[in-house]
Amino acid sequence: MDAIDFLTDRTVLPAAVTAQARRCLLDLAGVGWGGSILPLARIVADHAAEDLPGPVPLAFDARTAAPMGVALAAGMTIDALDGHDGANATKGHAGCGLIAGLLAVVPDAMPGAAVLDLLARGYEVAHRAGVTQHATSPDYHTSGAWVAVAVAGLAARIAGLDAGAMREAMGIAEYHGPRSQMMRCIDVPTMVKDGSGQGAMVGVQAAALAARGFTGAPARVCDGPAWDDLGTRWMIHEQYFKAYSVCRWAQAPVEAALSLRTGLDGPIETVTIETFHEAIRLAVTHPTTTEEAQYSTAFPVAVALARGGIGPRDVSGDTLTDPTVLKVASRVRFVEDADANAAFPATRLARARIVAGGAEHVSAWHRPRWDADAPPSDAELAAKFDGMVDGIVAPARANRLKEMLAGDDWTMADLRAALRP
């Protein structure tokens, strides 16, 4: 089965697949609300509402915009807080751009079960496109580069395009997708981030162009070994979830440091993190923006040691100038480890050595929490959602959203309404 056949197929997906899509949707909604209060989200929502006007409700905002503006703003708002799901195989994030595209183009009347079906299919196509792109390109591109292809296919199906036009849409999206070089944002963190909003916007645009007869270059990322098991291997089950709103590469160092925290006696003198190269590239020690805090390793390690964990508000605001956190951050050093490099990206490893009170404490090797083979429970994801929306969405309203997404008695109009202020 190729990508076009899979996207146009009407067979009911396995229950476990749509159940995972339901979990992903709740997580994305929570992260989007958490990100909605950050400067990036406010800027992009203003841009969509004012510069891309139209009738479709914006997510996490009270205004409306054109479909492309809705896709751009939703994707960038969710991505504003780096707490959404991802996959080791692609070193990236499918869900953020996928739900942004669906919010832009799905009819209000579509039942929740059908929305989850589309989201699940999007994960399968997006991740295979990402694996294929990484195997054929020397540069590590942002998620938007390959999510655009999946969004185009989904938007083409929703628009009722035939297989030929859908193929053109996906080819347009691959050609015009944001092939932005991710390591540039790792080295100098700014609001451009993972390209998810741009990818969603390009995917929506590509389907609209294909509907008018515009043709695209063949989507090369839709061919290759990654597609051989489409429909039998469910990559949505290979998703990780994030316990903390920082880059996944920093989360194993955080876990290693936290494992030693309760045993420390006396002030912290030095923190040495042994880990893989990419985690060390997250080099900002004293961030001045939330983007720098989210794309740092030393800073979240210091937050975790100083506060016993990292909440969604610990990567912005007063935390950025907390003298206790910054003092610890200044004492974090890194050692690149060959075995950790060899394990990446399938596994992200880190070990901590902390000297406190004159004694050295050495952790075991740690992975990030909530990898695909050790996923969070539904209760843990619900607790994460509650932490994300705390102080932003009224508790009663947040509970109604959780209850709604737990079943199928909802429509896209209901989801849009639940994601409005």
C-alpha positions as CSV (number, residue, x, y, z in Angstrom):
1,M,0.0,0.0,0.0
2,D,1.4,3.4,-1.0
3,A,0.8,6.7,0.7
4,I,-2.1,7.7,-1.7
5,D,-3.9,4.3,-1.2
6,F,-3.5,4.6,2.6
7,L,-4.8,8.2,2.8
8,T,-7.8,7.4,0.6
9,D,-8.6,4.1,2.3
10,R,-11.8,3.9,4.3
11,T,-11.1,0.8,6.3
12,V,-11.5,1.2,10.0
13,L,-8.2,1.5,11.7
14,P,-7.2,-0.8,14.6
15,A,-8.8,0.4,17.9
16,A,-5.3,0.7,19.5
17,V,-4.2,3.1,16.7
18,T,-7.1,5.5,17.2
19,A,-6.7,5.3,21.0
20,Q,-3.2,6.5,20.6
21,A,-4.3,9.3,18.3
22,R,-6.8,10.3,21.0
23,R,-3.9,10.5,23.6
24,C,-1.8,12.5,21.2
25,L,-4.7,14.9,20.5
26,L,-5.2,15.6,24.3
27,D,-1.5,16.2,24.7
28,L,-1.3,18.6,21.7
29,A,-4.3,20.5,23.0
30,G,-2.6,21.0,26.4
31,V,0.7,22.0,25.0
32,G,-1.0,24.5,22.7
33,W,-2.8,26.1,25.6
34,G,0.5,26.2,27.5
35,G,2.2,27.9,24.5
36,S,-0.6,30.3,23.8
37,I,0.6,32.7,26.5
38,L,4.1,33.0,25.1
39,P,5.3,36.0,22.9
40,L,5.8,33.7,19.8
41,A,2.1,32.7,19.9
42,R,0.8,36.2,20.3
43,I,2.9,37.4,17.3
44,V,1.8,34.6,15.0
45,A,-1.8,34.9,16.0
46,D,-1.8,38.6,15.2
47,H,-0.1,37.9,11.9
48,A,-2.7,35.3,10.9
49,A,-5.7,37.3,12.0
50,E,-4.5,40.6,10.5
51,D,-2.4,39.6,7.5
52,L,-4.2,36.4,6.4
53,P,-7.8,37.2,7.1
54,G,-10.6,34.7,6.7
55,P,-13.6,32.9,8.3
56,V,-12.0,29.9,10.0
57,P,-11.6,30.1,13.9
58,L,-8.1,30.3,15.1
59,A,-7.0,27.9,17.8
60,F,-6.1,29.3,21.2
61,D,-7.3,32.7,20.1
62,A,-10.7,34.4,19.7
63,R,-10.2,35.6,16.1
64,T,-10.5,34.1,12.7
65,A,-8.2,33.7,9.7
66,A,-7.9,32.1,6.3
67,P,-7.1,28.3,6.4
68,M,-3.4,28.8,5.7
69,G,-3.3,31.4,8.6
70,V,-5.0,29.0,10.9
71,A,-2.6,26.2,10.1
72,L,0.4,28.5,10.5
73,A,-0.8,29.9,13.8
74,A,-1.9,26.6,15.4
75,G,1.3,24.8,14.5
76,M,3.5,27.6,15.8
77,T,1.5,28.1,18.9
78,I,1.8,24.4,19.9
79,D,5.5,24.5,18.9
80,A,6.0,27.7,21.1
81,L,6.3,25.4,24.1
82,D,8.5,22.4,23.3
83,G,6.4,19.9,25.1
84,H,4.6,18.0,22.3
85,D,5.1,14.4,21.1
86,G,7.7,13.2,18.7
87,A,9.6,10.2,17.4
88,N,13.2,9.1,17.7
89,A,13.3,7.8,14.2
90,T,12.6,11.2,12.6
91,K,14.3,13.3,15.3
92,G,11.1,15.4,15.0
93,H,7.4,16.0,15.7
94,A,4.5,15.0,13.5
95,G,1.5,15.7,15.6
96,C,2.0,19.5,16.0
97,G,1.8,20.2,12.3
98,L,-0.8,17.5,11.6
99,I,-3.4,18.8,14.0
100,A,-2.7,22.4,12.9
101,G,-3.5,21.4,9.3
102,L,-6.7,19.6,10.3
103,L,-7.9,22.6,12.4
104,A,-7.6,24.6,9.2
105,V,-9.5,22.4,6.8
106,V,-11.7,19.8,8.4
107,P,-15.5,20.7,8.1
108,D,-17.2,21.6,11.4
109,A,-19.6,18.6,11.0
110,M,-17.0,15.9,10.9
111,P,-17.4,13.5,13.8
112,G,-14.7,13.0,16.3
113,A,-14.0,9.4,15.3
114,A,-13.3,10.6,11.7
115,V,-11.0,13.4,12.9
116,L,-9.0,10.8,14.9
117,D,-8.8,8.5,11.9
118,L,-7.3,11.3,9.8
119,L,-4.9,12.3,12.6
120,A,-3.7,8.7,12.9
121,R,-3.2,8.3,9.2
122,G,-1.3,11.5,9.1
123,Y,1.2,10.2,11.7
124,E,1.9,7.2,9.6
125,V,2.5,9.2,6.4
126,A,4.4,12.0,8.1
127,H,6.9,9.8,10.0
128,R,7.6,7.7,6.9
129,A,8.2,10.8,4.9
130,G,10.6,12.0,7.6
131,V,12.5,8.8,7.8
132,T,12.9,8.8,4.0
133,Q,14.0,12.4,3.9
134,H,16.6,12.0,6.6
135,A,18.0,8.9,4.8
136,T,18.4,10.9,1.5
137,S,19.5,14.3,2.7
138,P,22.8,15.4,4.3
139,D,21.1,18.1,6.4
140,Y,18.9,17.6,9.4
141,H,15.7,19.4,8.4
142,T,12.9,20.7,10.6
143,S,9.7,18.6,11.0
144,G,7.8,21.0,8.8
145,A,9.8,19.8,5.8
146,W,8.1,16.4,5.9
147,V,4.9,17.1,7.9
148,A,3.9,19.4,4.9
149,V,3.6,16.3,2.7
150,A,1.2,14.5,5.1
151,V,-0.9,17.6,5.7
152,A,-1.2,18.1,1.9
153,G,-2.5,14.5,1.5
154,L,-5.0,14.9,4.4
155,A,-6.2,18.3,3.0
156,A,-6.5,16.8,-0.5
157,R,-8.7,13.9,0.9
158,I,-10.9,16.4,2.8
159,A,-11.3,18.5,-0.3
160,G,-12.4,15.4,-2.3
161,L,-9.5,15.4,-4.7
162,D,-8.9,12.3,-6.7
163,A,-5.7,10.2,-6.4
164,G,-3.9,12.1,-9.2
165,A,-4.6,15.5,-7.7
166,M,-3.6,14.2,-4.2
167,R,-0.3,13.1,-5.6
168,E,0.2,16.5,-7.1
169,A,-0.6,18.1,-3.8
170,M,1.9,16.0,-1.9
171,G,4.5,16.8,-4.6
172,I,3.9,20.5,-4.3
173,A,4.2,20.3,-0.5
174,E,7.5,18.4,-0.7
175,Y,9.0,20.8,-3.1
176,H,7.8,23.9,-1.3
177,G,8.1,22.5,2.2
178,P,10.3,24.4,4.7
179,R,13.6,22.5,4.4
180,S,15.0,24.6,7.2
181,Q,18.2,23.4,8.8
182,M,17.3,22.5,12.4
183,M,20.9,22.8,13.8
184,R,20.9,26.5,13.0
185,C,18.1,27.0,15.5
186,I,19.8,24.7,18.0
187,D,23.0,26.8,17.8
188,V,21.1,30.1,18.0
189,P,17.6,29.5,19.4
190,T,15.0,31.9,18.1
191,M,11.2,31.8,17.3
192,V,11.7,29.9,14.0
193,K,11.9,26.6,15.9
194,D,10.8,23.4,14.2
195,G,9.0,24.7,11.2
196,S,5.8,22.9,12.1
197,G,3.5,25.9,11.5
198,Q,5.1,26.6,8.1
199,G,4.9,23.0,7.2
200,A,1.2,22.9,8.0
201,M,0.6,26.1,6.1
202,V,2.4,24.8,3.0
203,G,0.5,21.5,3.1
204,V,-2.9,23.3,3.2
205,Q,-1.8,25.6,0.4
206,A,-0.5,22.7,-1.7
207,A,-3.9,21.0,-1.6
208,A,-5.6,24.2,-2.6
209,L,-3.3,24.7,-5.5
210,A,-3.7,21.1,-6.7
211,A,-7.5,21.6,-6.6
212,R,-7.0,24.3,-9.1
213,G,-4.9,22.2,-11.4
214,F,-1.4,23.2,-10.2
215,T,1.1,20.4,-10.7
216,G,4.0,19.4,-8.4
217,A,7.3,17.6,-8.6
218,P,6.9,13.9,-7.6
219,A,7.2,13.5,-3.8
220,R,10.4,11.5,-3.5
221,V,9.9,11.1,0.2
222,C,6.8,8.9,-0.5
223,D,9.0,6.1,-2.0
224,G,11.5,3.9,-0.3
225,P,11.9,1.1,2.3
226,A,10.2,3.1,5.0
227,W,6.9,2.6,3.2
228,D,7.1,-1.2,2.8
229,D,5.2,-1.8,6.1
230,L,2.6,0.9,5.8
231,G,-0.6,-0.4,7.2
232,T,1.0,-3.2,9.2
233,R,3.5,-1.4,11.3
234,W,2.0,1.5,13.2
235,M,4.5,4.2,13.8
236,I,2.1,6.2,15.9
237,H,2.9,3.6,18.6
238,E,6.6,4.6,18.3
239,Q,5.8,8.1,19.5
240,Y,7.3,9.4,22.7
241,F,5.7,12.0,24.9
242,K,7.5,14.7,26.8
243,A,7.6,15.0,30.5
244,Y,9.2,18.5,30.3
245,S,8.8,21.4,27.9
246,V,12.4,21.4,26.6
247,C,14.2,19.8,23.7
248,R,14.1,16.0,23.8
249,W,17.9,16.0,23.7
250,A,18.1,17.7,27.1
251,Q,15.7,15.3,28.8
252,A,18.0,12.4,29.5
253,P,20.5,14.8,31.2
254,V,17.6,16.1,33.3
255,E,16.6,12.5,34.3
256,A,20.2,11.7,35.2
257,A,20.6,14.8,37.3
258,L,17.3,14.3,39.1
259,S,18.2,10.7,40.0
260,L,21.0,12.1,42.2
261,R,19.2,15.1,43.7
262,T,17.9,13.6,46.9
263,G,21.3,12.1,47.8
264,L,23.2,15.4,47.6
265,D,24.5,16.7,50.9
266,G,25.8,20.3,50.7
267,P,26.0,22.9,48.0
268,I,26.5,21.8,44.4
269,E,30.1,22.5,43.3
270,T,30.1,20.9,39.8
271,V,27.7,19.1,37.5
272,T,29.2,17.0,34.7
273,I,26.9,15.6,32.0
274,E,28.1,12.8,29.8
275,T,25.9,12.6,26.7
276,F,25.7,12.6,22.9
277,H,26.9,15.4,20.6
278,E,23.5,16.9,19.8
279,A,22.6,17.4,23.4
280,I,25.8,19.3,24.0
281,R,25.0,21.6,21.0
282,L,22.1,22.9,23.2
283,A,24.7,25.3,24.6
284,V,22.9,28.2,26.1
285,T,23.7,28.5,29.8
286,H,22.0,31.7,30.8
287,P,19.0,32.1,28.5
288,T,17.3,35.5,28.1
289,T,14.3,34.2,26.1
290,T,12.0,31.1,26.5
291,E,13.3,29.8,23.1
292,E,16.9,29.8,24.5
293,A,15.7,28.1,27.7
294,Q,13.9,25.4,25.7
295,Y,16.9,24.8,23.5
296,S,19.4,24.5,26.4
297,T,20.7,21.5,28.3
298,A,22.5,23.3,31.2
299,F,19.5,25.4,32.1
300,P,16.9,22.7,32.4
301,V,19.4,20.5,34.3
302,A,19.8,23.5,36.7
303,V,16.1,24.0,37.0
304,A,15.5,20.4,37.8
305,L,18.3,20.4,40.5
306,A,17.1,23.6,42.0
307,R,13.4,22.9,42.0
308,G,13.0,19.2,41.8
309,G,11.5,19.1,38.3
310,I,10.6,21.3,35.4
311,G,7.0,22.6,35.0
312,P,5.7,24.4,31.8
313,R,6.3,27.8,33.4
314,D,9.9,27.0,34.4
315,V,11.2,27.9,30.9
316,S,10.0,31.5,30.9
317,G,9.3,34.5,33.0
318,D,11.1,34.9,36.4
319,T,12.8,31.6,36.1
320,L,15.2,33.0,33.5
321,T,16.6,35.4,36.1
322,D,16.4,33.1,39.2
323,P,19.9,33.4,40.8
324,T,19.7,29.9,42.4
325,V,19.0,28.3,39.0
326,L,21.6,30.4,37.2
327,K,24.3,29.6,39.8
328,V,23.8,25.9,39.2
329,A,23.6,26.4,35.4
330,S,27.0,28.1,35.5
331,R,28.5,25.0,37.1
332,V,27.3,22.5,34.4
333,R,29.9,21.0,32.1
334,F,29.6,18.4,29.4
335,V,31.6,15.5,28.1
336,E,30.8,13.9,24.7
337,D,30.5,10.2,25.0
338,A,31.2,7.8,22.1
339,D,28.6,5.2,23.2
340,A,25.9,7.8,23.6
341,N,26.7,9.1,20.1
342,A,26.5,5.6,18.7
343,A,23.1,5.1,20.3
344,F,21.6,8.3,18.9
345,P,18.9,8.9,17.5
346,A,17.3,5.6,18.4
347,T,18.2,6.2,22.1
348,R,19.2,9.4,23.9
349,L,21.5,8.6,26.8
350,A,23.1,10.7,29.5
351,R,24.9,10.2,32.8
352,A,25.5,12.8,35.5
353,R,28.4,13.3,37.9
354,I,27.7,15.8,40.6
355,V,30.1,17.0,43.2
356,A,28.3,18.4,46.3
357,G,29.7,18.9,49.8
358,G,33.0,17.6,48.6
359,A,31.6,14.2,47.6
360,E,31.1,13.0,44.0
361,H,27.8,11.3,43.1
362,V,27.6,9.3,39.8
363,S,24.3,8.3,38.2
364,A,23.4,5.4,36.0
365,W,22.9,6.0,32.3
366,H,19.5,7.4,31.7
367,R,17.0,7.8,28.9
368,P,14.2,10.4,28.7
369,R,11.0,9.5,30.4
370,W,8.0,8.3,28.4
371,D,9.8,6.8,25.4
372,A,7.6,4.6,23.2
373,D,8.5,1.4,25.1
374,A,7.7,3.0,28.5
375,P,4.8,5.3,27.7
376,P,2.9,7.5,30.2
377,S,-0.4,6.2,31.5
378,D,-3.6,8.0,30.7
379,A,-3.6,9.4,34.2
380,E,0.0,10.8,33.7
381,L,-1.0,12.4,30.4
382,A,-4.1,13.9,32.0
383,A,-1.9,15.3,34.9
384,K,0.5,16.8,32.3
385,F,-2.5,18.4,30.5
386,D,-3.7,19.9,33.8
387,G,-0.3,21.4,34.4
388,M,-0.2,22.9,31.0
389,V,-3.5,24.6,31.2
390,D,-3.3,25.6,34.8
391,G,-4.0,29.4,35.1
392,I,-4.9,29.6,31.4
393,V,-8.1,27.6,31.1
394,A,-10.7,27.4,33.8
395,P,-10.6,24.0,35.6
396,A,-14.2,23.1,34.7
397,R,-13.7,23.9,31.1
398,A,-10.4,21.9,31.0
399,N,-12.2,18.9,32.5
400,R,-14.9,19.2,29.9
401,L,-12.3,19.0,27.1
402,K,-10.7,16.0,28.7
403,E,-14.1,14.3,29.0
404,M,-15.0,15.2,25.4
405,L,-11.8,13.7,24.0
406,A,-12.2,10.6,26.0
407,G,-15.2,9.6,23.9
408,D,-16.4,10.0,20.3
409,D,-19.5,12.1,20.9
410,W,-18.0,15.3,19.5
411,T,-17.4,17.0,16.2
412,M,-14.7,19.3,14.8
413,A,-16.9,22.2,15.7
414,D,-16.8,21.1,19.3
415,L,-13.0,20.8,19.2
416,R,-12.6,24.2,17.7
417,A,-14.9,25.7,20.3
418,A,-12.9,23.9,23.1
419,L,-9.7,25.5,21.8
420,R,-11.1,29.0,21.8
421,P,-10.7,31.5,24.8
